[in-house]
């Protein structure tokens, strides 16, 4: 597959495109591409131009197809899925999806030369600000000193739960001078202390407990995307103020009791504004070096309108039943707000049709 990218890299039109990108030309339109052609061009820009790429498309079926195609060219690709906003407490939510999302965000923060695939719906959904989510990230380096009690508290603040022995995601354990932290379902990081000083850092297999390799340093990112911005008491006081009926007051009181008991994560979408004063979109997490690919703006625009209308219908249905409307649904960005955010980035529009009507855009036919 690299041969294909190599041939594309010799194309004069592709070289011209790289120059436009290097000169910060924006927006740019590319026409005449198939889906596979878009994948090749995006991967080649990432490879030859050393530019991180974010491809925004119109639905998750298309996003997953693009993701699988790009995996044929590179392993530096990640998929950021939309969030499933639960409107009724008895609906079971995906266990895997939250991990997919936080792993994608953690990869973005690590500032690697990535290709990110996502959808307009995922972009429209608000998430906690980057500042809130990563304010407690932990950095370890061999030879440096740390206070173990402070580390344990920071791990709790990052969403990790303490166990005697870690068995999966989102867990940590302390045994004497050994600190184990899971970084995914199968791998953990083991930090051995000599007093307060880090003596060694190793990756290890969680099931076998065997070391994989030694490290000089390690960064521990959040275990999930719902890191608390304020203390629970302050959050609950805000929640108490939003009840509009007797039925809602009863629901809210039950929710507050669960939140105070520590079961707050399942309630965050419902009371998003009470938990987070500052919210952003995943685009705000991307540095200014990213090239944003817009896969068929017409379809994206229409999908955004459909999402807004579906939300309105859902909101009306919940209000009729005197249910609490999740603030994560009420606060979704509209397409115009997303465009304002995107216009601060370097944009590349992908069209599978004639682009002559888009006069303001620098056009390249490939």
C-alpha positions as CSV (number, residue, x, y, z in Angstrom):
1,X,0.0,0.0,0.0
2,X,2.9,2.4,0.7
3,X,3.7,2.1,-3.1
4,X,0.4,3.8,-3.8
5,X,1.2,6.6,-1.5
6,X,4.7,6.9,-3.0
7,X,3.2,7.3,-6.5
8,X,0.7,9.9,-5.2
9,X,3.6,11.8,-3.6
10,X,5.2,12.3,-7.1
11,X,2.0,13.9,-8.5
12,X,2.4,17.6,-9.4
13,X,-1.2,18.3,-8.3
14,X,-0.5,16.6,-4.9
15,X,2.7,18.6,-4.5
16,X,0.8,21.8,-5.2
17,X,-1.7,20.7,-2.6
18,X,1.1,20.3,0.0
19,X,2.4,23.7,-0.8
20,X,-1.0,25.3,-0.3
21,X,-1.3,23.5,3.0
22,X,2.2,24.6,4.0
23,X,1.3,28.2,3.1
24,X,-1.8,28.0,5.4
25,X,-4.2,28.4,2.5
26,X,-7.7,27.8,3.8
27,X,-10.3,26.7,2.8
28,X,-9.2,24.4,0.0
29,X,-11.6,22.2,-2.0
30,X,-10.6,18.9,-3.6
31,X,-12.9,17.4,-6.2
32,X,-13.0,14.3,-8.3
33,X,-12.1,11.9,-5.5
34,X,-13.7,8.6,-4.6
35,X,-13.9,7.6,-0.9
36,X,-10.7,5.6,-1.4
37,X,-9.1,8.6,-3.1
38,X,-9.9,10.8,-0.1
39,X,-8.3,8.2,2.2
40,X,-5.2,8.1,0.0
41,X,-4.9,11.9,-0.1
42,X,-5.5,12.3,3.6
43,X,-3.0,9.6,4.5
44,X,-0.4,11.0,2.1
45,X,-0.7,14.5,3.6
46,X,-0.2,12.9,7.0
47,X,2.8,11.0,5.7
48,X,4.6,13.5,3.4
49,X,3.4,16.7,5.0
50,X,3.8,15.4,8.6
51,X,0.4,17.0,9.3
52,X,-2.1,15.5,11.7
53,X,-5.5,15.0,10.0
54,X,-9.1,15.1,11.3
55,X,-11.7,13.8,8.9
56,X,-15.3,14.8,9.7
57,X,-18.0,12.9,7.9
58,X,-21.8,12.7,7.9
59,X,-22.6,9.5,9.8
60,X,-20.9,6.6,11.7
61,X,-21.3,4.1,8.9
62,X,-19.2,6.3,6.6
63,X,-16.8,7.1,9.5
64,X,-16.1,3.4,10.2
65,X,-15.6,2.7,6.5
66,X,-13.0,5.5,6.2
67,X,-11.4,4.2,9.4
68,X,-11.0,0.7,8.1
69,X,-9.7,1.9,4.8
70,X,-7.1,4.1,6.4
71,X,-5.9,1.2,8.6
72,X,-4.7,-0.4,5.3
73,X,-2.2,2.4,5.0
74,X,-1.2,3.4,8.6
75,X,-1.7,2.4,12.2
76,X,-1.8,6.0,13.3
77,X,-5.5,6.3,12.8
78,X,-8.1,6.6,15.6
79,X,-11.9,6.8,15.6
80,X,-13.8,9.2,17.9
81,X,-17.4,8.0,18.2
82,X,-20.5,10.0,19.1
83,X,-21.7,9.8,22.7
84,X,-24.8,7.8,23.6
85,X,-26.9,10.2,25.7
86,X,-29.2,8.1,27.9
87,X,-32.6,9.6,28.4
88,X,-34.1,7.0,30.7
89,X,-32.3,5.5,33.7
90,X,-33.3,1.9,32.9
91,X,-31.6,1.9,29.4
92,X,-28.3,0.1,29.5
93,X,-25.5,2.0,27.9
94,X,-22.4,0.7,26.1
95,X,-19.5,-0.3,28.3
96,X,-17.0,-0.1,25.5
97,X,-18.0,3.3,24.0
98,X,-16.8,5.5,26.9
99,X,-13.3,3.8,26.7
100,X,-13.1,4.4,22.9
101,X,-13.8,8.1,23.4
102,X,-11.3,8.7,26.3
103,X,-8.6,6.6,24.5
104,X,-9.1,8.8,21.4
105,X,-8.9,12.0,23.5
106,X,-5.8,10.8,25.3
107,X,-4.2,10.0,21.9
108,X,-5.0,13.6,20.7
109,X,-3.5,15.1,23.9
110,X,-0.3,13.2,23.4
111,X,0.3,15.3,20.3
112,X,1.1,12.4,18.0
113,X,0.9,12.8,14.2
114,X,-2.5,11.2,14.0
115,X,-5.4,10.8,11.6
116,X,-8.7,11.2,13.5
117,X,-12.0,10.0,12.1
118,X,-15.2,11.4,13.5
119,X,-18.7,12.5,12.6
120,X,-20.7,15.7,12.7
121,X,-22.8,14.3,15.5
122,X,-19.8,13.7,17.7
123,X,-18.5,17.2,16.9
124,X,-21.9,18.8,17.9
125,X,-21.9,17.1,21.3
126,X,-20.3,19.1,24.1
127,X,-17.6,17.6,26.3
128,X,-15.8,18.8,29.4
129,X,-13.1,21.4,28.6
130,X,-9.6,20.2,27.9
131,X,-8.4,22.2,30.9
132,X,-10.7,20.3,33.2
133,X,-10.1,16.9,31.8
134,X,-6.3,17.0,31.9
135,X,-5.6,19.2,34.9
136,X,-4.6,16.2,37.0
137,X,-2.6,14.2,34.5
138,X,0.4,12.4,36.1
139,X,3.9,12.4,34.7
140,X,6.5,10.0,36.1
141,X,10.2,9.9,35.3
142,X,12.9,7.5,36.7
143,X,15.0,9.2,39.3
144,X,12.4,11.8,40.3
145,X,10.7,11.9,43.7
146,X,6.9,11.9,44.3
147,X,4.7,11.7,47.4
148,X,2.7,8.5,47.1
149,X,-0.3,9.8,49.1
150,X,-0.7,12.7,46.6
151,X,-0.4,10.3,43.7
152,X,-3.2,8.1,45.1
153,X,-5.5,11.1,45.4
154,X,-4.7,12.3,41.9
155,X,-5.4,8.9,40.5
156,X,-8.8,9.0,42.1
157,X,-9.3,12.5,40.7
158,X,-8.4,11.0,37.2
159,X,-11.3,8.5,37.5
160,X,-9.3,5.4,38.6
161,X,-10.6,3.1,41.3
162,X,-8.3,1.4,43.8
163,X,-8.1,-2.5,43.9
164,X,-6.0,-5.0,45.7
165,X,-4.8,-6.2,42.3
166,X,-5.7,-4.6,39.0
167,X,-7.8,-6.7,36.6
168,X,-8.9,-4.3,33.9
169,X,-9.4,-0.7,32.8
170,X,-9.6,2.3,35.1
171,X,-8.0,0.6,38.1
172,X,-4.8,1.0,40.2
173,X,-3.3,-0.8,43.1
174,X,-0.6,0.0,45.7
175,X,1.5,-2.8,47.3
176,X,4.3,-1.6,49.4
177,X,6.5,0.5,47.0
178,X,4.9,-0.8,43.8
179,X,2.2,1.2,42.1
180,X,0.2,-0.5,39.3
181,X,-2.0,1.5,36.9
182,X,-4.1,0.0,34.1
183,X,-3.8,1.9,30.8
184,X,-6.2,-0.4,28.9
185,X,-7.9,-3.8,29.3
186,X,-4.7,-5.8,28.9
187,X,-1.8,-3.6,29.7
188,X,-0.7,-1.7,32.8
189,X,2.2,0.5,34.0
190,X,4.2,-0.6,37.0
191,X,6.1,2.0,38.9
192,X,8.5,0.9,41.6
193,X,9.6,3.3,44.3
194,X,12.7,3.4,46.5
195,X,11.3,5.6,49.2
196,X,9.8,8.6,47.4
197,X,12.1,8.1,44.3
198,X,10.9,6.3,41.2
199,X,13.3,3.4,40.8
200,X,11.8,1.8,37.6
201,X,8.9,2.1,35.2
202,X,7.7,-0.9,33.2
203,X,4.8,-1.9,31.0
204,X,3.3,-5.2,32.0
205,X,0.6,-7.7,30.9
206,X,-2.3,-7.5,33.4
207,X,-3.4,-11.2,33.1
208,X,0.1,-12.7,33.3
209,X,1.7,-9.9,35.4
210,X,4.8,-10.2,33.3
211,X,6.9,-7.2,32.3
212,X,6.9,-6.2,28.6
213,X,9.5,-3.4,28.5
214,X,11.1,-0.8,30.6
215,X,10.4,3.0,30.3
216,X,12.3,6.1,31.3
217,X,9.0,8.1,31.8
218,X,5.3,7.6,31.6
219,X,2.2,9.8,31.5
220,X,-1.1,8.8,33.1
221,X,-4.2,10.2,31.4
222,X,-7.8,10.3,32.7
223,X,-9.6,6.9,32.9
224,X,-12.8,8.4,31.5
225,X,-14.1,11.8,30.2
226,X,-16.2,12.6,33.3
227,X,-13.5,14.1,35.5
228,X,-15.1,16.3,38.2
229,X,-14.7,20.1,37.8
230,X,-16.2,20.9,41.2
231,X,-17.0,19.0,44.4
232,X,-20.1,16.9,44.6
233,X,-21.8,19.2,47.1
234,X,-21.6,22.2,44.8
235,X,-22.9,20.2,41.9
236,X,-25.9,18.9,43.9
237,X,-26.8,22.4,45.0
238,X,-27.0,23.5,41.3
239,X,-29.1,20.4,40.5
240,X,-31.7,21.2,43.2
241,X,-32.5,24.5,41.5
242,X,-33.7,23.1,38.2
243,X,-36.8,21.2,39.2
244,X,-40.0,22.5,37.6
245,X,-42.7,20.2,38.9
246,X,-43.4,17.9,41.9
247,X,-42.6,14.9,39.8
248,X,-39.3,16.4,38.7
249,X,-38.4,17.2,42.3
250,X,-38.8,13.6,43.2
251,X,-36.7,12.4,40.3
252,X,-34.0,15.0,41.1
253,X,-33.9,14.0,44.8
254,X,-33.4,10.4,43.9
255,X,-30.6,11.4,41.5
256,X,-28.9,13.6,44.1
257,X,-28.9,10.7,46.5
258,X,-27.2,8.5,43.9
259,X,-24.7,11.2,43.1
260,X,-23.7,11.7,46.7
261,X,-23.3,7.9,47.1
262,X,-20.7,8.1,44.3
263,X,-22.8,6.9,41.4
264,X,-22.5,10.3,39.5
265,X,-21.1,9.3,36.1
266,X,-24.5,8.0,34.8
267,X,-26.1,11.3,35.8
268,X,-23.6,13.7,34.1
269,X,-25.4,13.8,30.8
270,X,-28.6,14.7,32.5
271,X,-27.1,17.5,34.6
272,X,-24.1,18.5,32.3
273,X,-24.3,22.2,33.1
274,X,-24.3,21.6,36.8
275,X,-21.2,19.5,36.5
276,X,-19.3,21.6,34.0
277,X,-19.3,25.4,33.7
278,X,-16.9,25.3,30.7
279,X,-17.7,22.9,27.9
280,X,-16.0,22.4,24.4
281,X,-16.2,20.3,21.3
282,X,-13.5,17.7,20.4
283,X,-12.3,20.2,17.7
284,X,-11.2,22.5,20.5
285,X,-8.8,19.7,21.6
286,X,-7.0,19.8,18.3
287,X,-3.9,22.0,18.0
288,X,-3.5,24.5,15.1
289,X,-1.3,22.1,13.1
290,X,-4.3,19.9,12.2
291,X,-5.8,19.8,8.7
292,X,-9.6,19.3,9.0
293,X,-11.1,17.3,6.1
294,X,-14.8,18.0,5.5
295,X,-16.3,15.0,3.8
296,X,-19.2,16.3,1.6
297,X,-20.4,19.5,3.3
298,X,-23.9,19.2,1.9
299,X,-24.5,15.8,3.5
300,X,-22.9,17.0,6.8
301,X,-25.1,20.1,6.8
302,X,-28.3,18.0,6.2
303,X,-27.3,15.5,8.9
304,X,-26.7,18.3,11.4
305,X,-30.2,19.7,10.7
306,X,-31.7,16.2,11.1
307,X,-30.0,15.8,14.5
308,X,-31.4,19.1,15.7
309,X,-34.9,18.2,14.6
310,X,-34.6,14.7,16.2
311,X,-33.5,16.4,19.4
312,X,-36.4,18.8,19.4
313,X,-38.8,15.8,19.0
314,X,-37.2,14.0,21.8
315,X,-37.2,17.0,24.1
316,X,-41.0,17.6,23.5
317,X,-41.7,13.9,24.2
318,X,-39.7,14.1,27.5
319,X,-41.4,17.3,28.5
320,X,-44.9,15.8,27.9
321,X,-44.0,13.0,30.3
322,X,-42.6,15.4,32.9
323,X,-39.2,13.8,32.6
324,X,-35.9,15.6,33.0
325,X,-34.5,16.6,29.6
326,X,-30.7,15.8,29.7
327,X,-28.7,19.0,29.4
328,X,-26.3,17.1,27.1
329,X,-29.2,17.1,24.6
330,X,-30.3,20.7,25.3
331,X,-26.8,22.1,24.8
332,X,-25.9,20.5,21.5
333,X,-24.1,22.8,19.1
334,X,-26.0,23.7,15.9
335,X,-24.3,23.7,12.5
336,X,-23.6,27.4,12.4
337,X,-21.8,27.2,15.7
338,X,-19.7,24.3,14.5
339,X,-18.8,26.3,11.3
340,X,-17.6,29.2,13.5
341,X,-15.3,26.8,15.4
342,X,-14.1,25.0,12.2
343,X,-13.3,28.3,10.5
344,X,-10.5,28.9,13.0
345,X,-8.8,25.8,11.6
346,X,-7.2,24.9,8.2
347,X,-10.0,23.3,6.2
348,X,-10.0,21.0,3.2
349,X,-13.4,20.3,1.7
350,X,-13.9,17.0,-0.2
351,X,-16.4,17.1,-3.0
352,X,-17.6,14.2,-5.1
353,X,-19.1,16.7,-7.5
354,X,-18.4,19.9,-9.5
355,X,-17.0,22.7,-7.2
356,X,-17.4,25.6,-9.6
357,X,-20.1,27.2,-7.4
358,X,-17.7,27.4,-4.4
359,X,-15.9,30.5,-5.6
360,X,-14.3,31.5,-2.3
361,X,-12.5,28.1,-2.0
362,X,-9.1,27.3,-3.5
363,X,-10.0,24.3,-5.8
364,X,-7.7,21.4,-6.7
365,X,-8.8,18.7,-9.1
366,X,-7.0,15.4,-8.4
